Amino acid sequence: MTIKQISVFLENRPGKLAEFAAVLSAQKINLRAISVAEAADFGIVRIIVDDVFNAVTILKSENYVCTITDVLAVEVRDEPGMLANMIGVLGSEGINIEYMYTILGKKTDVAYMIIRTNSDSEAVKILESKGFKLASLEALK
């Protein structure tokens, strides 16, 4: 089970991230998760939102360059060692994690790790066989 993530390219200058967030806010797009990776001139902002189609339509109308990527949202119990366990399972099976960030859901005893792998379909099989739960966008709301 995958969810849709929007990746947006932003200039790495003061105020650009605030402008971006204001565009989404003005259109009532709710951010569920955000990750910002910087480079010298540009950064990549990765977001999970409540309405992907609307968000992409709005961003493109405002001349933002964006793409949609499938990612996994893995439920990880909020206990020492659980993240190490999850990523260890994937690594031992030859699955590479390209990037990862976290989102807190409404459950107080878990976090959701948003991950992009070199093989999401294999990662899903492996994680589910080891008892990990994958979340839908609805679970993240």
C-alpha positions in Angstrom: 0.0 0.0 0.0 1.5 3.3 -1.1 0.5 6.9 -0.5 1.2 9.9 -2.8 3.9 12.4 -1.9 4.4 15.7 -3.7 8.0 16.8 -4.2 8.4 20.5 -4.9 11.6 22.3 -6.1 12.1 25.6 -4.3 14.8 28.3 -4.5 17.0 28.1 -1.5 16.4 31.8 -0.4 14.9 33.4 2.6 11.1 33.5 2.5 10.5 31.0 -0.3 9.4 28.2 2.0 7.0 30.7 3.7 5.6 31.7 0.4 5.1 28.1 -0.6 3.3 27.3 2.7 1.1 30.4 2.3 -0.1 29.2 -1.1 -1.2 25.9 0.4 -2.7 27.6 3.4 -4.7 30.1 1.4 -6.3 27.2 -0.5 -7.1 25.2 2.6 -4.6 22.4 1.8 -3.7 20.6 5.0 -0.1 19.4 5.3 0.2 16.0 7.0 4.0 15.8 6.7 6.8 17.9 5.4 10.5 17.3 4.7 13.0 19.9 3.5 16.3 18.9 1.9 18.5 21.7 0.8 21.2 22.2 -1.8 23.2 25.3 -2.7 20.6 27.0 -4.9 17.5 24.8 -4.7 15.8 22.6 -2.2 13.3 19.8 -2.4 10.3 20.0 -0.2 8.5 16.7 0.1 4.9 16.9 1.5 2.0 14.6 2.2 -1.3 16.4 2.0 -4.9 15.7 2.5 -5.8 16.4 -1.2 -3.1 15.5 -3.7 -4.9 16.4 -6.9 -6.0 19.9 -5.6 -2.5 20.6 -4.2 -0.7 19.8 -7.4 -3.3 21.7 -9.5 -2.8 24.8 -7.2 1.0 24.5 -7.1 1.3 24.2 -10.9 -1.0 27.2 -11.4 1.4 29.1 -9.2 4.3 28.0 -11.4 5.9 25.6 -8.9 7.7 22.6 -10.3 6.4 19.5 -8.6 6.2 15.7 -9.1 4.1 13.0 -7.4 5.9 9.9 -6.0 4.6 6.8 -4.3 6.0 6.3 -0.8 5.3 4.0 2.1 3.9 5.0 5.5 5.1 2.4 8.0 3.6 2.3 11.4 6.4 2.0 14.0 5.7 1.6 17.7 7.1 4.5 19.8 9.7 2.3 21.6 13.5 2.3 21.7 14.8 0.0 18.9 11.7 -0.2 16.7 13.1 2.1 14.0 16.3 0.1 14.0 14.3 -3.1 13.7 12.2 -1.9 10.8 15.2 -0.5 8.7 17.3 -3.6 9.7 14.6 -5.9 8.3 14.7 -4.0 5.0 18.4 -3.8 4.8 18.9 -7.5 5.5 16.6 -8.3 2.5 18.5 -6.0 0.1 16.0 -3.1 0.2 17.6 0.3 0.0 15.9 3.2 1.7 16.5 6.2 -0.5 15.1 8.7 2.0 12.9 8.7 5.1 11.1 11.2 7.4 8.5 10.9 10.1 4.9 11.9 10.8 3.0 11.6 14.0 -0.5 10.4 13.6 -3.4 10.6 16.0 -2.3 7.4 17.8 -0.1 8.3 20.7 2.0 5.2 20.8 3.2 5.1 17.2 4.9 7.2 14.6 4.7 6.7 10.8 7.9 6.5 8.9 7.5 7.8 5.4 10.0 5.9 3.2 11.0 5.7 -0.4 12.8 2.5 -1.3 14.4 1.0 -4.4 11.5 -1.5 -4.5 8.3 -0.5 -2.7 6.4 -3.7 -3.7 9.1 -5.9 -2.2 9.4 -3.7 0.8 5.6 -4.0 1.4 5.8 -7.8 1.3 8.8 -8.0 3.6 7.4 -5.5 6.1 4.0 -7.1 6.3 5.6 -10.6 6.7 7.5 -9.3 9.7 4.3 -7.8 11.3 4.7 -4.2 10.3 1.6 -2.3 9.4 1.5 0.1 6.4 -0.8 3.1 6.7 -3.1 4.7 4.2 -3.5 8.4 3.8 -6.7 8.1 5.9 -4.8 6.7 8.8 -2.5 9.8 8.8 -5.3 12.3 9.2 
